[in-house]
């Protein structure tokens, strides 16, 4: 019975050692063992064994506590260093080259900057009445910086090189803090026409149609120094603008700048990723100050390198003002797309405001395209314009890029009395989008100009032109 009791007491003692705090259980257990020995409950031999075990456990506990304290100290230092590094990362601005575009962003997201540009290199050859010349040029070389400030402010600065000249393209600031509108002040595009609003990086043919050329010259719309307001929803846009001449006018103190105003609306009854319908309309009014402006307009056959401008209004005299009206429609259905615009221009003569002396012009185009490789034109219903095409398979990543064939027919009626002519241009195009930012283009067109109204010989000729472009 004594052995059994001793064993039970030893077990209880050890159990107490296990559940009591380390320092307290060692001291209490030594006192308990001493009492048990003095009472004869355990032998001296067992007492010594248990005392030695308790002392060993006390030493082990002390060593363990020291190691735990060391680990806790190391962990605290590490956590502090991690917190310091994390804070530095959170406070540092970020730099990205996603998509090949250099973008910088502040840690709080309130400031962003993007630096980029584009280069377009062209070559062309002409035949028949358009001449026998051939040539090449840097069609466009541009650099820009754009970004955001204090969340609600946008800005853009863009300069361009073309025709051995450097010119200002964009220089504006926008306020986006309103829920319903964006306000923009500076030199920027006025809201007139679908093709006009679409960037030259994304247009289907090397040159915009003759319609856009007449819009810019007769309607005096394009980029100008002014103010605009732009509103949009998921499938509609509305824009109005007023402007002066722009950044290139040089006036005497007694002169007033020409000025104008206009607007554009668009609506997309279908606005899916690869299926959409676009409808739009625009209007622009232009005032010619300083006793009017002498106008005699002429246009190239949708080829910038053309040595001649066979489309002409003739010298129509001095104009007081004019109006430009535009209708536009487009659809994308998978790899297929159609796009058309019609524009009408009515000018008022400064010399005699009777209807017979007030010239008017009209022009239109219809174009279609098909992506052989299955891509779709990228339409943004909340902007009312087309954007970047991204190949399904990029060259350099095991793909062959995107291939697109296109056809366009343009017609212009510039006749007024015994002045001006009419004509048309048919263009076929082949586009290879090697990557989202690298594209190669080839256009071949047939030009016919009817000069029966002027008594001169008609013009018939062909143009073959090619382009390599990259933007970054």
C-alpha positions in Angstrom: 0.0 0.0 0.0 2.9 2.3 0.7 4.3 1.9 -2.7 1.0 2.5 -4.3 0.4 5.6 -2.3 3.9 6.9 -3.1 3.3 6.3 -6.8 0.0 8.1 -6.7 1.6 11.1 -4.9 4.4 11.2 -7.4 1.9 11.2 -10.2 -0.1 14.0 -8.6 3.1 15.9 -8.0 4.2 15.5 -11.7 0.7 16.5 -12.9 0.8 19.6 -10.8 4.2 20.4 -12.3 2.6 20.2 -15.7 -0.3 22.5 -15.1 1.2 25.1 -12.8 3.2 28.1 -14.0 6.9 27.1 -14.5 8.5 29.1 -11.7 5.6 28.5 -9.2 5.3 24.8 -9.7 9.0 24.1 -9.2 9.2 25.9 -5.9 5.9 24.4 -4.6 6.9 20.9 -5.7 10.2 21.0 -3.9 8.4 22.1 -0.6 5.8 19.3 -1.2 8.5 16.6 -1.7 10.3 17.7 1.4 7.1 17.3 3.5 6.4 13.9 2.0 9.9 12.8 2.8 9.7 14.1 6.4 6.4 12.3 6.9 7.9 9.1 5.6 5.5 9.0 2.6 8.4 8.7 0.2 11.8 7.4 0.8 15.0 9.4 0.8 16.0 7.8 -2.5 12.7 8.7 -4.2 13.0 12.2 -2.7 16.4 12.7 -4.3 15.3 11.4 -7.6 12.3 13.7 -7.7 14.3 16.7 -6.5 16.9 16.1 -9.3 14.0 15.8 -11.8 12.5 19.1 -10.6 15.8 20.9 -10.8 16.4 19.6 -14.3 12.9 20.7 -15.4 13.5 24.1 -13.9 16.7 24.5 -15.8 15.0 23.3 -19.0 12.2 25.8 -18.5 14.6 28.6 -18.0 16.4 27.8 -21.2 13.1 27.5 -23.0 12.0 30.8 -21.7 15.3 32.4 -22.8 14.9 31.0 -26.3 11.2 32.2 -26.5 12.3 35.7 -25.4 15.0 35.7 -28.0 12.6 34.6 -30.7 10.0 37.2 -29.6 12.7 39.9 -29.8 13.8 38.8 -33.2 10.2 38.7 -34.4 9.6 42.2 -33.1 12.6 43.5 -35.0 11.6 41.7 -38.2 8.0 43.0 -38.0 9.3 46.5 -37.5 11.5 46.2 -40.6 8.7 44.8 -42.6 6.4 47.7 -41.5 9.1 50.2 -42.5 9.6 48.6 -46.0 5.8 48.3 -46.5 5.4 52.0 -45.6 8.2 53.0 -48.1 6.5 50.9 -50.8 3.1 52.4 -50.1 4.6 55.9 -50.3 6.6 55.3 -53.5 5.2 56.2 -56.9 4.6 53.3 -59.4 6.0 53.1 -62.9 4.4 50.8 -65.5 5.1 49.8 -69.1 2.0 47.7 -69.5 1.0 47.5 -73.1 4.2 49.3 -74.1 3.1 52.6 -72.7 5.1 54.5 -70.0 2.8 55.4 -67.1 3.6 56.8 -63.7 1.3 57.1 -60.8 1.6 58.6 -57.3 1.1 56.4 -54.2 -2.2 58.1 -53.4 -3.4 57.8 -57.0 -4.1 61.6 -57.3 -1.4 62.2 -59.9 -0.7 60.2 -63.1 1.5 60.9 -66.1 1.8 59.1 -69.4 4.5 59.9 -71.9 4.2 58.5 -75.5 4.0 59.2 -79.2 3.6 57.8 -82.6 5.6 57.5 -85.8 4.1 57.0 -89.3 6.4 56.5 -92.3 4.8 56.6 -95.8 5.7 55.9 -99.3 3.6 56.4 -102.4 3.6 56.2 -106.2 1.2 57.9 -108.6 0.2 57.2 -112.2 -1.8 58.7 -115.1 -3.3 62.2 -114.5 -2.1 62.3 -110.9 1.5 62.3 -112.2 4.3 59.8 -112.5 6.1 60.8 -109.3 6.8 58.7 -106.3 8.0 59.7 -102.9 8.3 59.1 -99.1 7.8 61.1 -96.0 7.4 61.1 -92.3 3.7 61.4 -92.3 3.4 62.0 -88.6 5.8 62.0 -85.7 4.3 63.1 -82.4 5.3 63.2 -78.7 2.8 63.8 -76.0 2.4 63.9 -72.2 -0.9 63.4 -70.6 -2.1 62.7 -67.1 -4.3 63.6 -64.1 -3.9 66.0 -61.2 -5.7 66.1 -57.9 -8.1 63.4 -59.1 -10.5 65.7 -61.1 -8.1 67.5 -63.5 -6.7 66.1 -66.7 -4.1 67.6 -69.1 -2.5 66.9 -72.4 0.4 68.4 -74.3 1.2 67.1 -77.8 3.4 68.4 -80.5 3.7 67.0 -84.0 6.2 66.9 -86.9 4.9 66.6 -90.5 5.9 68.2 -93.7 9.2 69.4 -92.2 7.3 71.5 -89.7 6.7 71.2 -86.0 3.2 72.2 -84.9 1.0 72.2 -81.8 -1.7 69.5 -81.7 -3.1 69.4 -78.2 -2.6 71.7 -75.3 -5.5 71.7 -72.9 -6.7 71.1 -69.4 -10.0 69.3 -68.5 -12.1 69.3 -65.4 -13.8 66.0 -64.7 -15.3 66.7 -61.2 -18.8 67.0 -62.4 -21.0 64.0 -62.5 -22.7 65.0 -65.8 -20.0 66.6 -67.9 -16.3 67.1 -68.7 -15.1 70.7 -69.3 -12.1 71.2 -71.5 -10.2 74.5 -72.3 -7.3 74.8 -74.7 -6.3 73.6 -78.2 -8.2 70.4 -78.9 -10.5 68.7 -81.4 -13.9 70.3 -82.0 -16.9 67.9 -82.0 -17.6 67.3 -85.7 -17.8 63.9 -87.4 -17.0 60.3 -86.6 -13.9 60.0 -88.7 -12.6 63.3 -87.4 -13.0 62.2 -83.8 -11.2 58.8 -84.4 -7.4 59.1 -83.8 -5.1 58.7 -86.8 -3.6 55.7 -84.9 -6.9 53.8 -85.3 -8.4 54.9 -88.7 -8.9 52.0 -91.1 -7.3 53.7 -94.1 -4.0 55.6 -94.3 -5.8 58.8 -94.9 -9.2 60.0 -93.8 -11.8 60.5 -96.5 -12.2 63.7 -98.6 -15.3 64.4 -96.5 -13.1 65.1 -93.5 -10.8 67.3 -95.5 -13.8 69.4 -96.6 -15.0 69.5 -92.9 -11.6 70.9 -91.8 -11.2 73.5 -94.6 -14.8 74.6 -95.4 -16.2 74.0 -91.9 -13.1 75.3 -90.2 -13.5 72.4 -87.7 -10.7 70.2 -86.5 -8.3 71.3 -83.7 -8.9 74.8 -82.4 -8.4 77.0 -79.4 -11.6 76.9 -77.5 -13.8 75.5 -74.7 -16.0 72.3 -74.9 -18.3 70.3 -72.7 -18.7 66.6 -73.1 -21.3 64.4 -71.5 -22.0 60.7 -71.9 -23.8 57.6 -70.7 -23.1 53.9 -71.4 -24.4 54.2 -75.0 -24.6 57.9 -75.8 -22.6 61.1 -76.0 -23.3 64.8 -76.3 -20.7 67.5 -76.9 -20.8 71.3 -77.5 -17.9 73.7 -78.2 -17.0 77.2 -79.1 -13.6 78.2 -80.5 -11.4 80.9 -82.0 -8.8 80.2 -84.8 -6.3 78.2 -82.8 -2.6 78.4 -81.9 -1.2 79.4 -85.3 -3.0 82.7 -86.0 -1.0 85.9 -86.1 -3.2 89.0 -85.9 -2.8 92.8 -86.0 -4.1 94.8 -83.1 -7.1 95.9 -85.2 -8.0 92.3 -86.3 -10.5 89.9 -84.8 -10.0 86.2 -84.9 -12.5 84.0 -86.8 -14.7 82.1 -84.4 -17.2 79.3 -84.5 -19.4 77.0 -82.4 -21.0 73.6 -82.8 -21.9 70.3 -81.3 -22.2 66.5 -81.9 -24.4 63.8 -80.5 -24.2 60.0 -80.8 -26.3 57.0 -79.8 -25.6 53.3 -79.8 -28.9 51.2 -79.7 -26.6 48.1 -79.6 -23.4 48.4 -77.6 -21.8 45.0 -77.1 -18.1 44.2 -77.2 -18.2 42.8 -80.8 -21.6 43.8 -81.9 -22.8 47.4 -82.0 -24.6 50.1 -84.0 -23.6 53.8 -83.9 -25.7 56.7 -85.0 -24.6 60.3 -84.9 -25.2 63.9 -86.0 -23.2 67.1 -85.8 -23.4 70.8 -86.6 -20.9 73.6 -86.9 -21.2 77.3 -87.5 -18.2 79.4 -88.6 -17.9 83.2 -88.6 -15.2 84.9 -90.8 -14.2 88.2 -89.3 -12.4 91.2 -90.8 -14.6 91.7 -93.8 -14.9 88.0 -94.5 -12.5 85.5 -96.0 -11.6 84.7 -99.6 -12.1 81.0 -100.1 -10.8 78.7 -102.9 -10.5 75.2 -101.6 -8.7 72.2 -103.2 -8.1 68.7 -102.0 -5.8 65.7 -102.5 -7.0 62.3 -103.7 -6.9 60.9 -100.1 -3.1 60.6 -100.5 -0.9 63.1 -98.5 2.0 62.7 -100.9 0.0 63.6 -103.9 1.7 66.3 -106.1 -1.7 67.6 -107.2 -5.0 68.5 -105.7 -7.6 67.7 -108.4 -10.7 68.3 -106.3 -11.5 72.0 -106.2 -14.3 74.6 -105.4 -12.6 77.2 -107.6 -12.3 80.7 -106.2 -15.7 81.2 -104.7 -15.0 84.7 -103.3 -15.3 86.3 -99.9 -17.5 84.5 -97.3 -19.1 86.0 -94.3 -20.0 82.8 -92.5 -21.0 79.2 -93.1 -22.7 76.1 -91.6 -21.6 72.5 -91.7 -24.1 69.6 -91.1 -23.1 66.0 -90.6 -24.8 62.6 -90.3 -22.9 59.4 -89.4 -23.6 55.7 -88.9 -21.5 52.6 -88.3 -22.0 49.0 -87.2 -19.7 46.3 -86.1 -20.8 42.7 -86.4 -18.0 40.4 -85.3 -15.1 40.7 -87.8 -17.3 42.8 -90.2 -17.9 46.5 -90.0 -19.6 49.3 -92.1 -19.2 53.0 -91.6 -20.7 56.0 -93.5 -20.9 59.8 -93.2 -22.6 62.5 -95.1 -21.7 66.2 -94.8 -23.4 69.3 -96.3 -21.8 72.8 -96.2 -23.6 76.1 -96.8 -21.6 79.3 -97.0 -22.9 82.9 -97.1 -21.2 85.3 -99.4 -20.0 88.7 -98.1 -20.6 90.4 -101.5 -24.1 89.3 -102.3 -26.2 87.2 -99.9 -28.6 86.0 -102.6 -29.0 82.2 -102.9 -27.3 82.1 -106.3 -24.1 83.5 -104.8 -24.1 81.5 -101.7 -22.0 78.3 -102.5 -22.8 74.9 -101.0 -21.0 71.6 -101.1 -21.8 68.0 -100.2 -19.7 64.9 -99.7 -20.1 61.4 -98.4 -18.3 58.0 -98.1 -19.1 54.4 -97.4 -16.5 51.9 -96.1 -16.5 48.3 -95.0 -13.9 46.1 -93.5 -13.4 42.4 -92.6 -10.9 40.9 -90.2 -9.7 37.7 -91.8 -8.3 36.5 -88.4 -11.5 37.1 -86.5 -10.9 40.3 -84.6 -13.4 43.2 -84.3 -13.1 46.9 -84.6 -13.0 48.4 -81.1 -15.9 50.8 -80.7 -16.5 52.8 -77.5 -20.2 53.8 -77.1 -19.4 56.1 -74.2 -17.0 58.1 -76.4 -18.7 57.8 -79.8 -15.6 56.7 -81.6 -13.4 53.8 -82.6 -10.2 52.8 -80.7 -7.3 50.4 -80.8 -7.5 46.9 -82.4 -5.8 44.2 -80.4 -4.7 41.1 -82.3 -5.8 37.7 -80.8 -2.3 36.4 -81.5 0.6 38.9 -81.3 3.7 38.6 -83.5 6.6 37.9 -81.1 4.5 35.8 -78.8 4.0 32.9 -81.2 1.2 34.6 -83.2 0.7 36.0 -86.7 -1.1 39.2 -85.8 -4.4 40.5 -87.1 -5.2 40.8 -90.9 -7.9 43.2 -92.2 -9.1 44.0 -95.7 -11.1 47.1 -96.4 -13.0 49.0 -99.2 -14.1 52.6 -99.3 -15.9 54.8 -101.8 -15.9 58.6 -101.4 -17.7 61.2 -103.4 -17.6 65.0 -103.4 -19.8 67.5 -105.2 -18.0 70.9 -105.1 -19.8 72.5 -108.0 -21.2 76.0 -107.8 -22.3 77.8 -110.9 -19.4 77.5 -113.4 -16.9 76.9 -110.6 -15.8 73.7 -108.9 -16.0 70.0 -109.9 -17.2 66.6 -108.8 -15.4 63.4 -108.3 -15.0 60.1 -106.5 -12.3 57.9 -105.1 -12.4 54.1 -104.6 -9.8 52.7 -102.2 -8.9 49.1 -101.3 -6.8 48.5 -98.2 -4.9 45.8 -96.4 -3.8 46.2 -92.8 -1.5 44.0 -90.7 -1.7 44.6 -87.0 1.5 42.8 -85.9 1.0 43.9 -82.3 -1.5 46.3 -80.6 0.9 49.2 -81.3 2.6 48.2 -84.6 0.7 48.2 -87.8 1.6 48.0 -91.6 -0.9 49.4 -94.2 -1.2 49.3 -98.0 -3.8 51.3 -99.9 -4.5 51.4 -103.7 -7.1 53.9 -105.0 -8.7 54.9 -108.2 -9.5 58.6 -108.6 -11.9 60.2 -111.1 -12.6 63.9 -111.2 -15.3 65.3 -113.6 -14.4 68.8 -114.8 -17.3 69.2 -117.3 -18.5 72.2 -115.2 -15.3 74.1 -115.6 -14.5 73.1 -119.2 -11.2 71.5 -118.2 -10.1 67.9 -118.9 -11.2 65.2 -116.5 -8.7 63.7 -114.1 -8.2 59.9 -113.8 -5.3 58.4 -111.9 -4.2 55.8 -109.4 -2.2 55.8 -106.2 -0.4 53.1 -104.4 0.8 53.9 -100.9 2.2 52.0 -97.9 2.8 52.8 -94.3 4.6 51.5 -91.3 3.5 52.9 -87.9 4.2 52.4 -84.2 2.9 54.2 -81.2 4.2 54.0 -77.6 
